Amino acid sequence: MATPDPAANPANDPLVESGLYTLHAELEPEQIFTASEVDLVEKLRAYARTHTDQIGKDVRKALSVGFRGLGSLATAFGSYPSLYDKGTLGGKERSGETLMRKLLEAGEHGLDWILPTKALLSRTFGIAKVNFWISMRYAMHECERDQSDALRRQIQEAIEEAVYTRLAEELYASFVTSRTMSPQVKRLAIEQLLDLWEGRTSFATGRFCPILRSAWSARCRAPRVFGTMMGASEIASLLFQDCDARFVESFTAHANDSEQMQAFEEFVFDLPFESLEKVRMMMQEEDRDVVGPDEVGRFLGLGKLHPLLEDPKALYSSFRKRRVKAQYRTSMRAPGPKRTAESYVLEGLLLTQEENGEDDAS
């Protein structure tokens, strides 16, 4: 490991406080953050240097704690060999190819036990990155808006990218362990997983993140319209609210696939398939052609429906709930979608990448 360079933390840097702040001189900022994050970090450091009030102190503290932790994780992450390296241990060959085979053989419940330590650290680093950016958002919360709108917006985008990267990682793993996914998609998913685990510090969800961000933001902005419960009004609402057309097209192009459309309905209505079916049954019993949020809440015994939050963690929570229900339906062979809307979108991106010979499908 390289010897720390004293010049890396000059004495006139206000972020250096009695040795509490360390940017891990053996690492460059680019080895901890993505290119866009490095730019944001430098802006936050500049803000901390020029503001001596409590907010400036909070920003400095969040940077200090976060950098120490992330730097330590990145250092540990980098101390392990590449997942693609070939070697022998105990007479057994280890390489990227043998890891791919193990991932395919592991199954859903055995995956964690065969992951290399580097992959586990990569997961931890990804979650720590989310927490770091959330702490920066808290630190900037009380700042006057005319001074920090741009910074807060960039922090929010950093949180979104980190959360959606974790979501993509979970989906790739589910593709690999799925008993119904095609060998082609499994291979593509493994390639993406290895690349993600190998370079978590620079990985960015170049295509998946913007599509998902656009769809969830549109879903949160659109009125909670149920209408005839046929989905048409919700699709129109998403489009009219500037949703990325690729999200909607990925489902309208498969209008004859009932389970895929059901997964889309779960996303846009933010209710499970079983609840939507109950609403339709109640509409028939009460001879209703259309319903609104109040009627839906009454039918389901929920009172008022919970508001949709334009927060990446809210989307992740929604995704996990829908995924658990999809897994239950699969194991019980019950009616309804066996996958999430996000799963279909990401699979489509992987296949499009393969067809077009692109290097980055995420």
The 8 nearest C-alpha neighbors of each residue, nearest first, counted from 0:
[[1, 2, 25, 78, 3, 74, 26, 77],
 [0, 2, 25, 3, 24, 26, 4, 23],
 [1, 3, 4, 25, 0, 24, 5, 23],
 [4, 2, 24, 25, 1, 5, 23, 7],
 [3, 5, 6, 7, 24, 2, 25, 8],
 [6, 4, 7, 8, 3, 9, 24, 10],
 [7, 5, 4, 8, 9, 10, 3, 24],
 [6, 8, 5, 4, 24, 9, 3, 22],
 [7, 9, 6, 5, 10, 12, 15, 21],
 [10, 8, 6, 11, 12, 7, 5, 15],
 [9, 11, 12, 8, 15, 13, 6, 16],
 [12, 10, 9, 13, 15, 8, 14, 48],
 [11, 13, 14, 10, 9, 15, 8, 48],
 [14, 12, 15, 48, 11, 16, 47, 10],
 [13, 15, 12, 59, 16, 20, 48, 63],
 [16, 14, 20, 13, 12, 18, 17, 19],
 [17, 15, 18, 19, 14, 20, 13, 12],
 [18, 16, 19, 15, 20, 14, 10, 21],
 [17, 19, 16, 20, 15, 21, 14, 8],
 [20, 18, 16, 17, 21, 63, 15, 64],
 [21, 19, 63, 15, 18, 16, 14, 22],
 [22, 20, 23, 67, 19, 66, 63, 18],
 [21, 23, 24, 66, 67, 70, 20, 26],
 [24, 22, 25, 21, 26, 70, 67, 3],
 [23, 25, 3, 26, 22, 4, 7, 27],
 [24, 26, 1, 23, 3, 2, 27, 0],
 [27, 25, 24, 23, 30, 28, 22, 31],
 [26, 28, 29, 30, 25, 24, 31, 23],
 [29, 27, 30, 31, 32, 26, 37, 22],
 [30, 28, 32, 27, 31, 33, 37, 34],
 [31, 29, 28, 27, 32, 200, 26, 201],
 [32, 30, 200, 28, 29, 73, 70, 69],
 [33, 31, 29, 36, 200, 37, 30, 28],
 [32, 34, 201, 36, 35, 37, 29, 200],
 [33, 35, 37, 36, 32, 38, 29, 201],
 [34, 36, 38, 37, 33, 39, 32, 157],
 [37, 35, 39, 33, 38, 34, 32, 40],
 [38, 36, 40, 34, 39, 35, 32, 33],
 [37, 39, 35, 41, 36, 40, 42, 34],
 [40, 38, 36, 42, 37, 41, 43, 35],
 [39, 41, 37, 43, 42, 38, 36, 44],
 [40, 42, 44, 38, 43, 39, 45, 37],
 [41, 43, 45, 39, 40, 44, 46, 38],
 [44, 42, 46, 40, 45, 41, 47, 39],
 [43, 45, 41, 47, 46, 42, 40, 48],
 [44, 46, 42, 48, 43, 47, 41, 49],
 [45, 47, 43, 49, 44, 48, 50, 42],
 [48, 46, 55, 44, 50, 45, 49, 59],
 [49, 47, 45, 46, 13, 50, 44, 14],
 [48, 50, 46, 47, 45, 51, 55, 44],
 [51, 49, 55, 47, 52, 48, 46, 54],
 [50, 52, 55, 49, 56, 53, 47, 48],
 [51, 53, 55, 54, 50, 56, 57, 47],
 [54, 52, 56, 55, 57, 51, 50, 58],
 [55, 53, 57, 56, 52, 58, 138, 139],
 [54, 56, 47, 50, 58, 52, 51, 53],
 [55, 57, 53, 59, 54, 58, 60, 52],
 [58, 56, 54, 60, 138, 59, 55, 61],
 [59, 57, 55, 61, 138, 56, 60, 62],
 [58, 60, 56, 62, 57, 61, 47, 14],
 [59, 61, 63, 57, 62, 58, 56, 64],
 [62, 60, 58, 64, 63, 59, 65, 57],
 [61, 63, 59, 65, 60, 64, 66, 58],
 [62, 64, 20, 60, 66, 61, 65, 59],
 [65, 63, 61, 67, 66, 62, 60, 68],
 [64, 66, 62, 68, 67, 131, 63, 61],
 [65, 67, 69, 63, 68, 70, 64, 62],
 [66, 68, 70, 64, 65, 69, 21, 71],
 [67, 69, 71, 65, 66, 70, 72, 64],
 [70, 68, 72, 66, 71, 67, 65, 73],
 [69, 71, 73, 67, 68, 72, 66, 23],
 [72, 70, 74, 68, 69, 73, 67, 75],
 [71, 73, 75, 69, 74, 70, 76, 124],
 [72, 74, 76, 70, 75, 71, 69, 77],
 [73, 75, 71, 77, 72, 76, 70, 78],
 [76, 74, 72, 78, 77, 73, 71, 79],
 [75, 77, 73, 74, 78, 117, 72, 120],
 [76, 78, 74, 75, 79, 73, 80, 117],
 [79, 77, 75, 76, 74, 80, 73, 117],
 [80, 78, 77, 76, 117, 81, 75, 116],
 [81, 79, 82, 78, 84, 77, 117, 83],
 [80, 82, 83, 84, 79, 197, 117, 77],
 [81, 83, 84, 95, 80, 197, 94, 193],
 [82, 84, 95, 81, 94, 85, 96, 80],
 [85, 83, 81, 94, 82, 86, 95, 80],
 [84, 86, 94, 93, 83, 87, 95, 92],
 [87, 85, 93, 92, 84, 94, 88, 91],
 [86, 88, 92, 91, 93, 90, 89, 85],
 [89, 87, 91, 90, 92, 86, 93, 85],
 [90, 88, 91, 87, 92, 93, 86, 85],
 [89, 91, 88, 87, 92, 93, 86, 85],
 [92, 90, 88, 87, 89, 93, 86, 97],
 [91, 93, 87, 86, 88, 90, 94, 85],
 [94, 92, 86, 85, 87, 97, 91, 95],
 [95, 93, 85, 97, 96, 84, 83, 98],
 [94, 96, 83, 98, 97, 82, 99, 84],
 [95, 97, 99, 94, 98, 100, 83, 93],
 [96, 98, 100, 94, 99, 95, 93, 101],
 [99, 97, 101, 95, 96, 100, 102, 94],
 [100, 98, 96, 102, 97, 101, 95, 103],
 [101, 99, 97, 103, 98, 102, 104, 96],
 [100, 102, 98, 104, 103, 99, 105, 97],
 [103, 101, 99, 105, 100, 104, 98, 110],
 [102, 104, 100, 101, 105, 175, 99, 176],
 [103, 105, 101, 102, 106, 100, 176, 109],
 [106, 104, 109, 110, 102, 103, 101, 107],
 [105, 107, 176, 109, 108, 104, 110, 103],
 [106, 108, 176, 109, 110, 105, 173, 177],
 [109, 107, 106, 110, 105, 111, 112, 176],
 [110, 108, 105, 106, 112, 107, 111, 113],
 [109, 111, 105, 112, 113, 108, 107, 106],
 [112, 110, 114, 113, 109, 108, 119, 105],
 [113, 111, 110, 109, 114, 105, 115, 108],
 [112, 114, 111, 110, 115, 109, 101, 105],
 [113, 115, 111, 112, 118, 116, 110, 119],
 [116, 114, 117, 118, 113, 119, 82, 112],
 [117, 115, 119, 118, 120, 114, 79, 76],
 [116, 118, 120, 115, 119, 76, 121, 79],
 [117, 119, 121, 196, 115, 116, 120, 114],
 [120, 118, 116, 122, 121, 117, 123, 115],
 [121, 119, 123, 117, 122, 118, 76, 124],
 [120, 122, 118, 124, 119, 123, 196, 199],
 [123, 121, 119, 125, 120, 124, 118, 126],
 [122, 124, 120, 126, 125, 121, 127, 119],
 [123, 125, 127, 121, 122, 126, 120, 128],
 [126, 124, 128, 122, 123, 127, 121, 161],
 [125, 127, 129, 123, 128, 124, 122, 130],
 [128, 126, 124, 130, 129, 125, 123, 131],
 [127, 129, 131, 125, 126, 130, 124, 132],
 [130, 128, 126, 127, 132, 131, 161, 158],
 [129, 131, 133, 127, 128, 132, 134, 126],
 [132, 130, 128, 134, 133, 129, 65, 127],
 [133, 131, 135, 134, 129, 130, 158, 136],
 [132, 134, 136, 130, 135, 131, 129, 137],
 [133, 135, 137, 131, 132, 136, 130, 138],
 [136, 134, 132, 138, 133, 137, 61, 139],
 [135, 137, 133, 139, 134, 138, 140, 132],
 [136, 138, 140, 134, 135, 139, 133, 141],
 [139, 137, 135, 57, 58, 136, 140, 134],
 [140, 138, 136, 142, 137, 141, 135, 54],
 [139, 141, 137, 138, 142, 136, 151, 54],
 [142, 140, 139, 143, 54, 138, 137, 144],
 [141, 143, 139, 140, 144, 147, 54, 146],
 [144, 142, 146, 145, 141, 147, 148, 140],
 [143, 145, 147, 146, 148, 142, 141, 151],
 [144, 146, 143, 147, 148, 142, 149, 150],
 [147, 145, 144, 143, 148, 142, 149, 150],
 [146, 148, 150, 144, 149, 145, 151, 142],
 [149, 147, 151, 144, 150, 152, 145, 146],
 [148, 150, 152, 147, 151, 153, 146, 154],
 [151, 149, 147, 153, 152, 148, 154, 39],
 [152, 150, 154, 148, 153, 149, 147, 155],
 [151, 153, 149, 155, 150, 154, 148, 156],
 [152, 154, 156, 150, 155, 151, 157, 149],
 [155, 153, 151, 157, 156, 152, 150, 132],
 [156, 154, 158, 152, 157, 153, 151, 159],
 [155, 157, 159, 153, 154, 158, 160, 152],
 [156, 158, 154, 160, 155, 159, 153, 161],
 [159, 157, 155, 161, 156, 160, 129, 132],
 [160, 158, 156, 162, 157, 311, 161, 163],
 [159, 161, 157, 163, 158, 162, 164, 156],
 [160, 162, 164, 158, 159, 129, 163, 157],
 [163, 161, 159, 165, 164, 160, 158, 166],
 [164, 162, 166, 160, 165, 161, 208, 159],
 [163, 165, 167, 161, 166, 162, 204, 160],
 [166, 164, 168, 162, 163, 167, 169, 161],
 [165, 167, 163, 169, 164, 168, 162, 170],
 [168, 166, 170, 164, 169, 165, 163, 171],
 [169, 167, 165, 171, 166, 170, 164, 172],
 [170, 168, 166, 172, 167, 171, 173, 165],
 [169, 171, 173, 167, 172, 168, 174, 166],
 [172, 170, 188, 174, 168, 173, 169, 167],
 [173, 171, 175, 169, 170, 174, 168, 176],
 [172, 174, 170, 176, 175, 171, 177, 169],
 [173, 175, 171, 177, 172, 176, 185, 180],
 [176, 174, 185, 172, 173, 177, 103, 188],
 [175, 177, 106, 107, 173, 174, 172, 103],
 [178, 176, 174, 179, 180, 175, 173, 107],
 [177, 179, 180, 176, 175, 106, 181, 174],
 [178, 180, 177, 181, 174, 176, 182, 175],
 [181, 179, 177, 178, 174, 184, 182, 185],
 [180, 182, 183, 184, 185, 179, 178, 186],
 [183, 181, 185, 184, 186, 180, 187, 175],
 [184, 182, 186, 181, 185, 187, 180, 350],
 [183, 185, 187, 181, 186, 182, 188, 180],
 [186, 184, 175, 182, 188, 183, 187, 174],
 [187, 185, 189, 183, 184, 188, 182, 190],
 [186, 188, 184, 190, 185, 189, 183, 191],
 [187, 189, 171, 185, 191, 190, 186, 184],
 [190, 188, 192, 186, 191, 187, 193, 185],
 [189, 191, 187, 193, 188, 192, 194, 186],
 [190, 192, 188, 194, 189, 193, 195, 187],
 [193, 191, 189, 195, 194, 190, 196, 188],
 [192, 194, 196, 190, 195, 191, 197, 189],
 [193, 195, 197, 191, 192, 196, 198, 190],
 [194, 196, 192, 199, 193, 198, 197, 191],
 [197, 195, 118, 193, 199, 121, 194, 198],
 [196, 198, 194, 195, 193, 199, 82, 81],
 [199, 197, 200, 195, 196, 201, 202, 194],
 [198, 200, 202, 195, 196, 201, 121, 197],
 [199, 201, 31, 198, 32, 202, 30, 33],
 [200, 202, 33, 199, 198, 32, 203, 30],
 [203, 201, 199, 198, 200, 195, 204, 33],
 [204, 202, 205, 201, 160, 164, 33, 361],
 [205, 203, 361, 208, 207, 206, 164, 160],
 [204, 206, 203, 361, 207, 208, 209, 359],
 [207, 205, 361, 208, 204, 209, 210, 360],
 [206, 208, 361, 210, 204, 209, 211, 205],
 [207, 209, 204, 211, 210, 206, 163, 212],
 [210, 208, 212, 211, 207, 206, 213, 205],
 [211, 209, 213, 207, 212, 208, 243, 214],
 [210, 212, 214, 208, 213, 209, 207, 215],
 [213, 211, 209, 215, 210, 214, 208, 216],
 [212, 214, 210, 242, 216, 211, 215, 243],
 [215, 213, 211, 217, 242, 216, 212, 218],
 [216, 214, 218, 217, 212, 213, 211, 219],
 [215, 217, 219, 213, 218, 214, 309, 212],
 [218, 216, 220, 214, 240, 242, 215, 219],
 [217, 219, 215, 221, 216, 220, 214, 237],
 [220, 218, 216, 307, 217, 221, 309, 215],
 [221, 219, 217, 218, 216, 222, 240, 309],
 [220, 222, 218, 219, 236, 217, 240, 223],
 [223, 221, 224, 220, 236, 219, 218, 233],
 [224, 222, 221, 292, 225, 268, 291, 233],
 [223, 225, 222, 226, 291, 233, 232, 292],
 [226, 224, 228, 291, 290, 227, 223, 292],
 [227, 225, 289, 290, 228, 224, 291, 232],
 [226, 228, 289, 229, 288, 225, 290, 230],
 [229, 227, 225, 226, 230, 279, 289, 290],
 [230, 228, 227, 231, 226, 232, 225, 233],
 [229, 231, 233, 228, 232, 234, 264, 227],
 [232, 230, 234, 233, 229, 235, 228, 227],
 [233, 231, 235, 234, 230, 236, 226, 224],
 [232, 234, 236, 230, 235, 231, 237, 224],
 [235, 233, 231, 237, 236, 232, 230, 238],
 [234, 236, 232, 238, 233, 237, 239, 231],
 [237, 235, 233, 239, 234, 238, 221, 240],
 [236, 238, 240, 234, 242, 235, 239, 217],
 [239, 237, 235, 242, 240, 236, 241, 234],
 [238, 240, 236, 241, 237, 235, 242, 221],
 [239, 241, 237, 217, 238, 242, 236, 221],
 [242, 240, 239, 238, 243, 217, 237, 213],
 [241, 243, 238, 214, 213, 217, 237, 240],
 [244, 242, 245, 213, 246, 210, 241, 214],
 [243, 245, 246, 247, 242, 248, 238, 241],
 [246, 244, 248, 243, 247, 249, 210, 242],
 [247, 245, 244, 249, 248, 243, 210, 214],
 [246, 248, 244, 249, 250, 245, 251, 234],
 [249, 247, 245, 251, 250, 246, 252, 244],
 [248, 250, 246, 247, 252, 245, 251, 344],
 [251, 249, 253, 252, 248, 247, 260, 254],
 [250, 252, 248, 254, 253, 249, 247, 260],
 [251, 253, 250, 248, 249, 254, 255, 247],
 [254, 252, 250, 251, 255, 256, 249, 259],
 [253, 255, 251, 256, 252, 250, 260, 257],
 [256, 254, 253, 257, 260, 252, 259, 251],
 [257, 255, 259, 253, 254, 258, 260, 261],
 [256, 258, 260, 259, 255, 261, 254, 336],
 [259, 257, 336, 261, 260, 256, 335, 262],
 [258, 260, 262, 261, 256, 257, 263, 336],
 [259, 261, 263, 257, 262, 258, 264, 250],
 [260, 262, 258, 264, 263, 259, 336, 257],
 [263, 261, 340, 259, 265, 260, 339, 336],
 [262, 264, 260, 266, 340, 261, 265, 267],
 [265, 263, 261, 267, 266, 262, 268, 260],
 [266, 264, 262, 269, 270, 268, 263, 271],
 [265, 267, 269, 263, 264, 268, 262, 340],
 [266, 268, 264, 269, 265, 263, 218, 233],
 [267, 269, 270, 265, 266, 264, 225, 233],
 [270, 268, 266, 265, 267, 271, 317, 264],
 [269, 271, 265, 268, 274, 272, 275, 266],
 [272, 270, 274, 265, 273, 275, 321, 269],
 [271, 273, 275, 274, 335, 265, 276, 270],
 [272, 274, 276, 275, 271, 277, 335, 270],
 [275, 273, 277, 276, 271, 272, 278, 270],
 [276, 274, 272, 278, 277, 273, 279, 271],
 [275, 277, 279, 273, 274, 278, 272, 280],
 [278, 276, 274, 280, 275, 279, 281, 273],
 [277, 279, 281, 275, 276, 280, 282, 298],
 [278, 280, 282, 276, 277, 281, 275, 283],
 [281, 279, 277, 283, 282, 278, 276, 284],
 [282, 280, 284, 278, 283, 279, 285, 277],
 [281, 283, 287, 279, 285, 280, 284, 286],
 [284, 282, 286, 280, 281, 285, 287, 279],
 [283, 285, 281, 282, 286, 280, 287, 279],
 [286, 284, 282, 283, 287, 281, 280, 288],
 [285, 287, 283, 284, 282, 288, 281, 289],
 [288, 286, 282, 285, 289, 283, 290, 284],
 [287, 289, 227, 286, 282, 290, 226, 283],
 [290, 288, 227, 226, 287, 291, 228, 225],
 [291, 289, 226, 294, 225, 227, 295, 292],
 [290, 292, 294, 293, 225, 295, 226, 224],
 [293, 291, 295, 294, 296, 223, 304, 225],
 [292, 294, 296, 295, 291, 297, 303, 302],
 [295, 293, 297, 296, 291, 292, 290, 298],
 [294, 296, 292, 298, 297, 293, 299, 291],
 [295, 297, 301, 302, 293, 299, 303, 294],
 [298, 296, 294, 300, 295, 299, 302, 293],
 [299, 297, 295, 296, 300, 294, 278, 281],
 [298, 300, 296, 297, 301, 295, 274, 278],
 [301, 299, 297, 298, 302, 296, 295, 303],
 [302, 300, 296, 299, 303, 297, 304, 298],
 [301, 303, 296, 297, 300, 304, 293, 299],
 [302, 304, 296, 301, 305, 293, 292, 297],
 [305, 303, 296, 306, 301, 302, 292, 293],
 [304, 306, 303, 307, 301, 302, 308, 296],
 [307, 305, 308, 304, 219, 303, 223, 309],
 [308, 306, 219, 305, 309, 218, 313, 269],
 [309, 307, 310, 313, 306, 219, 314, 311],
 [310, 308, 216, 219, 307, 311, 215, 313],
 [309, 311, 313, 308, 312, 314, 159, 216],
 [312, 310, 314, 313, 159, 315, 162, 309],
 [311, 313, 315, 314, 310, 316, 162, 159],
 [314, 312, 316, 310, 311, 315, 317, 308],
 [313, 315, 317, 311, 312, 316, 318, 310],
 [316, 314, 312, 318, 317, 313, 319, 311],
 [315, 317, 313, 319, 318, 314, 312, 320],
 [318, 316, 314, 320, 315, 319, 313, 321],
 [317, 319, 315, 321, 316, 320, 322, 314],
 [320, 318, 322, 316, 321, 317, 323, 315],
 [319, 321, 317, 323, 322, 318, 316, 324],
 [322, 320, 318, 324, 319, 323, 325, 317],
 [321, 323, 325, 319, 324, 320, 339, 318],
 [324, 322, 326, 320, 325, 321, 319, 327],
 [323, 325, 327, 321, 326, 322, 328, 320],
 [324, 326, 337, 322, 328, 338, 323, 327],
 [327, 325, 329, 323, 324, 328, 322, 330],
 [328, 326, 324, 330, 329, 325, 331, 323],
 [329, 327, 333, 331, 325, 332, 326, 330],
 [328, 330, 332, 326, 327, 331, 337, 325],
 [329, 331, 327, 328, 332, 326, 333, 325],
 [332, 330, 328, 333, 329, 327, 326, 334],
 [333, 331, 329, 328, 330, 334, 327, 337],
 [332, 334, 328, 331, 335, 329, 330, 327],
 [335, 333, 328, 332, 336, 337, 329, 258],
 [334, 336, 272, 258, 337, 333, 261, 328],
 [337, 335, 258, 262, 338, 261, 325, 259],
 [338, 336, 325, 329, 328, 326, 335, 339],
 [337, 339, 325, 336, 342, 322, 262, 340],
 [340, 338, 342, 341, 262, 322, 321, 343],
 [339, 341, 262, 263, 343, 342, 344, 266],
 [342, 340, 344, 339, 343, 345, 211, 318],
 [343, 341, 339, 345, 340, 344, 346, 170],
 [342, 344, 346, 340, 341, 345, 347, 339],
 [345, 343, 341, 347, 346, 342, 348, 340],
 [346, 344, 348, 347, 342, 343, 341, 349],
 [345, 347, 349, 343, 348, 344, 342, 350],
 [346, 348, 344, 350, 345, 349, 351, 343],
 [349, 347, 345, 351, 346, 350, 360, 352],
 [350, 348, 352, 346, 360, 347, 351, 345],
 [349, 351, 353, 347, 352, 348, 354, 346],
 [350, 352, 348, 354, 353, 349, 355, 347],
 [351, 353, 357, 349, 355, 350, 360, 354],
 [352, 354, 350, 356, 351, 355, 349, 357],
 [355, 353, 351, 352, 356, 350, 357, 349],
 [356, 354, 352, 357, 353, 351, 350, 358],
 [355, 357, 353, 354, 352, 358, 351, 359],
 [358, 356, 352, 355, 359, 353, 360, 354],
 [357, 359, 360, 356, 352, 353, 355, 361],
 [360, 358, 361, 357, 352, 205, 206, 191],
 [361, 359, 349, 352, 348, 206, 358, 357],
 [360, 204, 207, 206, 205, 359, 348, 349]]
